[in-house]
Amino acid sequence: MARLSDFSLDDSSPATSPHADGTEAPEETSGSRAPEGKSDRANTKTAKVPAARLGTGLPDPKAKPSEQLVVCERAIHDAKVKWREAADKAMAAFLEEAGPYFVWVHENKLYKHLKDNNGKPYRSFNRYCQEQHGISRSSGYRITRIIPLLNILARADHPVSDLSSRQTQVLHPVRRQHGEDSVLKVWETAWSTKKGSVPSPDELSKAVTLCGLVVRAEDDEDEKPALTQANPGAEVEKAVKILVPDTVRLAVKEDPEKVLLLARTLNAALEEAGITID
């Protein structure tokens, strides 16, 4: 958006503008005087103001307030749509150019060498993105997960314009835990039996199983939320009341990876305490 300082001024030529070249203005001759009746203001500089700033489509002041509001809201909405489209394009261009560097910072955990607003080293890539560069969590997710996958597919002549969050949720841990070749193997396996234009998340999940890959759920974040409850025993008691057999069976069907992670966590804690499950 233009600033007031961006608006240009009409300039007369240096030959006729007083002091335009830093010298004294020449004395007027009888033949060079402006015709009588014309104001000297004709030679002054006048600002050029864009029509949009003047609001050429402003409502009729004699119309009802509700009608005036409709006109204003429509114009504001149209301007907002244009702004959002421009912002989305700018963000896409920014991520395309800066994305590989963000990925490098994330993969090598370089953000830990930078201090946050409290003077402490960053432990979270998402906080680093948000505080240092104004990048939202969703954009950070796209940078660190989707961009590497798109690059892998593009290098193997399987270019796609984008991946959904669910597609990424399947392929991201495959890349992290088994490498690029496994991502391609899963993609090509799913591609051979796909029903749509690209493999669906369910088709990719089946391909992971067909490829014999064991993938565990993971979180890129290093910073874990602190325990807010002072009584862990009370939390366990609460969990026992919730995790009745029917609830557990339903959870296994909906998200077996999380249930498996919970089981492993409980088993590890029991082993550390010297307790074995019969």
C-alpha positions in Angstrom: 0.0 0.0 0.0 1.3 3.4 -0.9 2.4 5.8 1.8 1.7 9.5 1.8 5.4 10.0 1.1 5.1 8.0 -2.1 2.8 10.4 -3.8 4.6 12.3 -6.5 4.3 16.0 -7.2 3.9 17.7 -10.6 7.3 19.2 -11.6 7.6 22.1 -14.1 10.8 22.1 -16.2 13.9 23.5 -14.6 14.0 26.3 -17.2 10.7 27.8 -16.0 10.7 26.8 -12.3 12.1 29.3 -9.9 15.3 28.1 -8.3 14.9 24.6 -9.9 18.6 24.5 -10.5 19.6 26.3 -7.4 20.2 29.7 -9.1 18.3 32.9 -9.0 15.1 33.0 -11.1 15.4 35.2 -14.2 13.6 38.5 -14.2 10.3 38.4 -16.0 10.0 40.3 -19.3 6.9 41.8 -20.6 6.4 39.0 -23.1 6.8 36.3 -20.5 4.2 37.5 -18.0 1.2 35.3 -17.5 -2.1 36.6 -18.8 -4.0 38.8 -16.4 -6.7 37.0 -14.4 -4.7 33.8 -13.9 -3.5 33.1 -10.4 0.1 32.4 -9.6 -1.2 29.2 -8.1 -1.3 27.7 -11.6 2.5 27.3 -11.4 2.6 25.8 -8.0 3.0 22.0 -7.3 -0.1 20.0 -6.7 -0.2 16.5 -5.3 -1.4 13.5 -7.3 -3.7 11.4 -5.2 -4.8 7.9 -6.6 -8.4 7.5 -7.3 -8.7 4.6 -4.9 -7.6 6.8 -2.0 -10.2 9.4 -2.9 -12.9 6.7 -2.7 -14.6 7.3 -6.0 -17.2 4.7 -5.2 -18.2 6.1 -1.8 -21.9 5.8 -1.0 -24.5 8.5 -1.5 -24.5 10.5 1.7 -28.3 11.0 1.3 -28.9 7.2 1.3 -30.0 5.3 4.3 -27.2 4.4 6.8 -27.8 0.7 6.2 -27.4 1.2 2.4 -24.2 3.2 2.9 -22.9 0.4 5.1 -23.6 -2.2 2.5 -21.6 -0.2 -0.1 -18.7 0.3 2.3 -18.6 -3.4 3.5 -18.6 -4.6 -0.1 -15.7 -2.4 -1.0 -13.8 -3.4 2.1 -14.5 -7.1 1.5 -13.3 -6.9 -2.1 -10.1 -5.1 -1.0 -9.5 -7.8 1.7 -9.9 -10.6 -0.9 -7.2 -8.9 -3.1 -5.0 -8.4 -0.1 -5.3 -12.0 1.0 -4.6 -13.3 -2.5 -1.5 -11.1 -2.7 -0.4 -12.2 0.8 -0.8 -15.9 -0.1 1.2 -15.5 -3.2 3.9 -13.6 -1.4 4.1 -16.3 1.4 4.3 -19.1 -1.2 7.2 -17.3 -2.9 8.9 -16.7 0.4 8.6 -20.3 1.5 9.9 -21.5 -1.9 13.0 -19.3 -1.6 13.6 -19.5 2.2 12.2 -23.0 2.8 15.4 -25.0 2.2 17.3 -22.8 4.7 14.5 -23.2 7.3 14.7 -27.0 6.7 18.5 -26.9 7.2 18.1 -25.0 10.5 15.5 -27.5 11.7 17.3 -30.7 10.6 20.5 -29.6 12.2 18.8 -27.9 15.2 20.7 -24.7 14.6 17.9 -22.7 16.3 19.2 -23.9 19.6 22.2 -21.6 19.1 19.9 -18.6 19.1 18.4 -17.0 22.3 14.7 -16.4 22.6 12.9 -13.3 24.0 13.8 -14.4 27.5 17.5 -14.7 26.8 17.4 -18.5 26.8 18.4 -20.8 23.9 15.4 -21.9 21.8 14.3 -25.4 22.5 11.4 -25.3 20.0 11.7 -24.8 16.2 8.1 -23.5 16.1 8.9 -20.9 18.7 12.0 -19.9 16.8 10.0 -19.5 13.6 7.2 -17.5 15.3 9.4 -15.1 17.4 12.3 -14.6 15.0 10.5 -14.6 11.7 6.7 -14.3 12.3 6.1 -17.7 10.9 3.0 -19.5 12.2 3.0 -23.1 13.5 1.1 -24.3 10.4 3.8 -22.7 8.1 6.5 -24.2 10.2 4.8 -27.6 9.8 4.7 -27.1 6.0 8.4 -26.0 5.9 9.9 -28.9 7.9 7.6 -31.7 6.8 6.0 -31.0 3.4 8.8 -29.3 1.6 11.4 -32.1 2.1 8.8 -34.6 0.8 7.9 -32.6 -2.2 11.6 -32.3 -3.0 12.1 -36.1 -2.7 9.2 -36.8 -5.1 10.3 -34.1 -7.5 13.9 -35.4 -7.7 12.5 -38.9 -8.5 10.3 -37.6 -11.3 7.1 -37.8 -9.2 6.4 -34.1 -8.9 3.2 -33.1 -7.1 2.1 -29.5 -6.5 1.2 -30.1 -2.8 0.6 -32.7 -0.1 -2.3 -32.7 2.4 -1.7 -32.8 6.1 -2.8 -36.4 6.3 -0.6 -37.5 3.4 2.3 -35.7 5.1 1.4 -37.4 8.4 2.0 -40.8 6.8 5.1 -39.9 4.8 7.0 -37.7 7.2 7.9 -40.4 9.8 8.8 -42.7 7.0 11.4 -40.1 5.8 12.7 -39.5 9.3 13.0 -43.1 10.3 13.7 -45.0 7.1 15.1 -42.4 4.6 14.3 -41.0 1.2 14.4 -44.3 -0.6 11.6 -45.7 1.6 9.5 -42.6 0.9 9.8 -43.3 -2.8 9.1 -47.0 -2.3 5.9 -46.2 -0.3 4.8 -43.6 -2.9 5.4 -45.9 -5.9 3.6 -48.8 -4.2 0.6 -46.6 -3.4 0.7 -45.1 -6.9 0.4 -48.5 -8.6 -3.0 -49.1 -7.0 -4.3 -45.6 -6.5 -7.9 -44.7 -7.4 -7.5 -41.0 -7.7 -5.0 -38.6 -9.3 -2.6 -39.1 -6.4 -2.4 -41.7 -3.6 -4.7 -41.0 -0.8 -3.6 -41.0 2.9 -5.3 -44.4 3.4 -3.5 -45.8 0.3 -0.2 -44.5 1.5 -0.8 -46.1 4.9 -1.5 -49.5 3.3 1.6 -49.1 1.2 3.7 -48.6 4.3 2.4 -51.9 5.6 3.0 -53.6 2.2 6.6 -52.3 2.2 7.1 -54.0 5.6 8.0 -50.7 7.3 7.4 -50.2 11.0 6.8 -46.6 11.7 6.4 -45.0 15.2 4.6 -41.8 15.8 6.9 -38.9 16.6 7.0 -35.3 17.4 9.5 -32.9 15.9 9.4 -30.6 18.9 12.2 -30.9 21.4 10.4 -28.8 24.0 7.9 -30.8 26.0 5.1 -29.2 27.9 5.9 -29.1 31.6 3.7 -31.0 34.1 1.1 -28.7 35.5 -0.3 -31.1 38.1 1.4 -31.4 41.5 -0.1 -34.8 42.1 0.8 -37.4 39.4 -1.1 -40.1 41.3 -4.3 -38.1 40.9 -3.7 -37.9 37.1 -3.1 -41.7 36.9 -6.3 -42.3 38.9 -8.2 -40.1 36.5 -6.7 -42.0 33.5 -7.8 -45.3 35.0 -11.4 -44.2 35.2 -11.3 -43.1 31.6 -9.4 -46.0 30.1 -12.0 -48.6 30.5 -11.8 -51.6 28.1 -14.4 -50.2 25.7 -12.7 -46.9 25.5 -9.3 -48.6 24.9 -10.7 -50.8 22.2 -12.1 -47.7 20.4 -8.8 -45.9 20.8 -6.9 -48.8 19.3 -9.2 -48.7 16.2 -8.9 -45.0 15.8 -5.3 -44.3 16.6 -3.3 -47.5 17.4 0.1 -45.7 17.2 -0.8 -43.4 20.2 -2.1 -46.3 22.2 1.1 -48.3 21.5 3.1 -45.3 22.5 1.2 -45.1 25.8 1.7 -48.8 26.4 5.4 -48.5 25.8 5.7 -45.5 28.1 3.8 -47.3 30.9 5.9 -50.5 30.4 9.2 -48.5 30.5 8.1 -46.8 33.7 7.2 -50.1 35.3 10.5 -51.7 34.3 12.4 -48.7 35.8 10.5 -49.3 39.1 11.3 -53.0 39.0 7.7 -54.1 38.4 7.0 -56.8 35.8 3.7 -57.5 34.2 2.5 -61.1 34.6 
